[in-house]
Structures are given as structure tokens and as C-alpha cells.
Amino acid sequence: MHTNRTFTMIKPDAVENGHIGAILEKINAAGFTIKAMKFTQLSQRDAEAFYAVHKERPFFGELVEFMTRGPIVAAVLEKENAVAEFRTLIGATNPEEAAEGTIRKLYASSVGENAVHGSDSDENAAIEAAFHFSGREIF
């Protein structure tokens, strides 16, 4: 099932470094429409629940610590083929391997502090959006 929506978070590193505006500008310039957005901070319990799929991975504790250290911007985006288009826009997880002009190439500093999250499937986009937003917050 393909949908036209995806979920993203501008992560604490990008927020701390003042990149919210520039990242949102790139998202808009790429033709995405923002359907929901909030500036918030994940609690430890929220971060553990959101990243539960990684619970057994060695980096889980560092990931939770990183994602709770400061505010994030959570957003639901809409565009034709949204998940794949957004994954292309953000670039590879490792900013050194990311294509020129991608969000991670421009604003990420490392694999761990990679500026943005983008859903990896339509199913996960729906789950992740519902984690952060109620139905009445998505337009």
C-alpha cells in the first residue's frame, strides 16, 4: 500500500544548531506539504517506545539519550510517493555517504547525529505519525 504521507523529525542536533528553518525550506522546496507539525521534546519513555524496534541493538541507549537531550520538530508531510521521495531528500544515514544537496549532507554531523528522521515505509509512516499526533492534529 503506497500512501502520499510520511513522517519526519528534525532531531535535537539540528534543532540545537539552528537548522529548523533551513530544513523546512528544503522540505517545502522539494514539493512536500506539511500536514501536521509540532515543536516538542521526547521523554525517555517516549523515545524508548518510538525506537523499540532497536531495543536489542547496542546503540539503543545512546539513541534514547540523544533523542531526549533537547527538543525536536515532528511533522507529517504529504507528496506523491512521499516515503521514497523524502528518503531521497534526506540522504544516507551517514552524512559522509549522503548525496550532495541532501539534508543530511548539509546538516548532519555523524551517523548518530544525523539531523532528521524519515519513515522507512508507508506502514511505519502511519504508525510514527499516530505516535506523535492525534487524528485531529493532522490536516
Number of C-alpha atoms within 10 A of each C-alpha: 5 12 16 16 23 32 30 22 21 22 26 23 23 24 19 14 11 12 19 16 10 14 22 17 11 16 18 13 10 13 14 21 14 19 15 20 18 14 12 12 18 18 15 14 10 16 18 20 14 16 13 13 10 14 14 9 10 9 11 17 13 11 18 22 14 16 22 20 16 16 18 24 19 23 24 26 25 20 17 13 14 23 27 17 16 26 20 15 19 28 23 18 20 16 24 15 12 19 16 12 13 20 27 29 22 19 22 25 16 14 14 15 20 25 30 24 17 22 22 14 18 20 14 15 23 16 15 21 22 15 12 21 16 10 10 7 13 15 8
